[in-house]
Amino acid sequence: MATDECRVTDGDGRPQAEGIRHSAFRLPPEAVEPIDAAARETGLEVYHAEMSGRELRVQVECSAGATVDTCSDYSRALSSRLDAVNFMHRQYILEVSSPGIERKLYRPEDYAKAVGKRVKVLVRGGWVEGMLEAAGPDGVTLRTEGKSQIADCRLQIADSDAGPAKCEVAYTEIREAQIKVSDSELFARSRAERN
């Protein structure tokens, strides 16, 4: 039996090569098919899923944008499927959400969809922030504000010593990444949605 909630939040995790997106917390095998089946039933796409303790977190999206209602519909569809397979044989917590505007990036295709957007990437030496210029099968290229910010990048190409620079980072070097939205972009989007 699930205790479910639907809220729009950002998730977390790392790039994954294939299958349902999940973080270091592996999904129990009996959860995978119900997660996919509920997405097919509700017309949503699973962006990310992870299990932590007895909490199952699933992020969903659709072309029209996930709303509280679409999250609730998905949550009901998934709960009934999980209950039918007696998921975890006890009570569990189900959290269904949207990945959010400043979504975390997990797989190469997530990065590919974010090309042209500002991103923040955690590598061994710290955070690197810049415009995501390219995303290939092995890594990404960022345009950063200055060379000093990108000491841990595999390749640095500076336009000038103090000016913008490009940085190539392999997915295997990325510990965490997310889209960053400036306050002005966020407020502009909010005003447009109200009108």
C-alpha positions in Angstrom: 0.0 0.0 0.0 1.5 3.4 -1.0 1.5 6.7 0.7 1.8 8.9 -2.3 2.4 12.6 -2.9 2.8 14.6 -6.1 5.0 17.6 -6.1 7.0 19.4 -8.7 10.7 19.0 -7.7 14.1 18.4 -9.1 15.6 14.9 -8.9 19.1 13.7 -8.6 21.5 11.0 -10.0 24.1 10.3 -12.6 24.3 9.5 -16.3 23.0 6.0 -17.2 23.6 4.2 -20.4 20.3 2.5 -20.9 17.0 1.4 -19.3 14.9 3.3 -16.8 17.0 6.1 -15.4 18.0 5.5 -11.9 20.6 6.8 -9.4 22.9 4.8 -7.3 19.9 3.3 -5.5 18.9 0.4 -7.7 15.3 -0.2 -8.5 13.9 -3.5 -7.3 13.2 -5.7 -10.4 9.5 -6.0 -9.5 9.1 -2.2 -9.8 10.5 -1.8 -13.4 7.5 -3.2 -15.4 4.8 -1.4 -13.2 6.7 1.9 -13.7 6.8 1.5 -17.5 3.2 0.2 -17.7 1.8 3.1 -15.7 3.7 5.5 -18.0 2.2 3.8 -21.1 -1.3 4.0 -19.6 -1.1 7.7 -18.7 0.8 8.8 -21.8 3.8 10.0 -19.9 7.5 9.4 -20.2 9.6 8.3 -17.2 12.4 10.7 -16.8 14.1 9.2 -13.7 13.3 6.6 -11.0 15.1 5.7 -7.9 14.6 3.7 -4.7 15.9 4.9 -1.3 14.9 2.8 1.7 11.2 2.4 1.4 10.7 5.5 -0.7 10.2 5.1 -4.5 10.7 8.3 -6.4 9.6 8.6 -10.0 9.9 11.7 -12.2 7.6 11.9 -15.2 7.2 14.3 -18.1 5.2 14.9 -21.3 5.4 17.3 -24.2 2.6 19.5 -22.7 4.5 19.6 -19.4 3.7 17.5 -16.3 1.2 19.0 -13.9 0.0 18.1 -10.5 -3.0 16.3 -12.2 -0.8 14.3 -14.5 1.5 13.4 -11.6 -1.6 12.3 -9.6 -2.9 10.2 -12.5 0.5 8.5 -12.9 0.7 7.9 -9.1 -2.7 6.2 -9.0 -1.8 4.0 -12.0 1.5 3.1 -10.6 0.2 2.5 -7.0 -2.4 0.0 -8.2 0.2 -1.9 -10.3 2.7 -2.0 -7.4 0.0 -3.2 -5.0 -1.0 -5.9 -7.4 2.6 -7.3 -7.3 2.7 -6.9 -3.5 5.6 -4.5 -3.9 8.0 -4.6 -0.9 5.5 -6.8 1.0 4.8 -3.8 3.3 4.0 -0.1 3.2 6.1 2.1 1.0 6.2 5.8 0.1 5.7 6.8 -3.5 6.7 10.2 -4.7 5.8 11.2 -8.2 7.1 14.5 -9.6 8.2 16.5 -12.6 11.9 16.8 -13.2 11.4 20.6 -13.0 12.8 23.5 -14.9 16.3 23.1 -13.4 16.3 19.4 -13.9 19.2 17.1 -13.2 20.8 15.5 -16.2 21.4 11.7 -16.1 21.9 10.2 -19.6 23.5 11.4 -22.8 20.1 12.0 -24.3 19.2 14.3 -21.4 22.4 16.3 -22.2 21.5 16.4 -25.9 18.1 17.9 -25.1 19.8 20.5 -23.0 22.2 21.8 -25.7 22.0 25.6 -25.9 21.1 25.9 -22.2 23.2 26.9 -19.2 24.3 24.0 -17.1 26.1 23.4 -13.9 28.4 20.3 -13.8 30.2 18.8 -10.8 33.6 17.3 -11.7 36.5 16.2 -9.5 37.7 19.7 -8.9 34.4 21.3 -8.2 31.5 22.9 -10.1 31.8 24.1 -13.7 29.1 26.3 -15.1 28.6 27.4 -18.7 26.6 27.1 -21.9 26.2 23.5 -23.0 27.4 23.6 -26.7 27.5 20.0 -27.6 26.6 16.5 -26.1 28.0 13.4 -27.8 28.1 9.7 -26.9 31.1 10.1 -24.6 30.9 13.6 -23.1 29.9 17.3 -23.4 31.4 20.6 -24.5 30.8 23.7 -22.3 31.5 27.3 -23.0 32.6 28.9 -19.7 33.2 32.4 -18.6 37.0 31.9 -18.0 39.8 29.5 -18.2 40.4 29.4 -14.4 37.0 27.9 -13.8 37.8 24.8 -15.9 41.0 23.4 -14.5 39.7 19.8 -14.5 38.4 19.8 -18.0 40.0 17.3 -20.5 40.4 20.0 -23.2 40.5 23.7 -22.7 40.3 26.1 -25.7 40.4 29.7 -24.5 39.3 32.5 -26.8 41.5 34.8 -24.6 43.1 34.4 -21.2 40.2 36.2 -19.4 37.4 35.6 -22.0 35.2 32.6 -22.7 36.7 29.2 -23.0 35.5 25.8 -24.1 35.8 22.7 -22.0 35.2 19.1 -22.9 34.1 16.8 -20.1 33.6 13.0 -20.3 30.4 11.6 -18.8 32.5 9.3 -16.6 34.0 12.5 -15.0 30.6 14.0 -14.3 29.4 13.4 -10.7 26.2 15.5 -11.0 24.8 18.0 -13.5 21.7 20.1 -13.9 20.2 22.9 -16.0 20.6 26.3 -14.5 18.0 29.0 -15.2 18.7 32.7 -14.4 16.2 34.6 -12.2 15.3 36.8 -15.2 14.5 33.7 -17.4 12.5 32.2 -14.6 10.4 35.4 -14.0 9.9 35.9 -17.7 8.6 32.3 -18.0 6.3 32.8 -15.0 4.8 36.0 -16.5 4.3 34.4 -19.9 2.4 31.4 -18.2 0.1 33.8 -16.3 -0.8 35.7 -19.5 
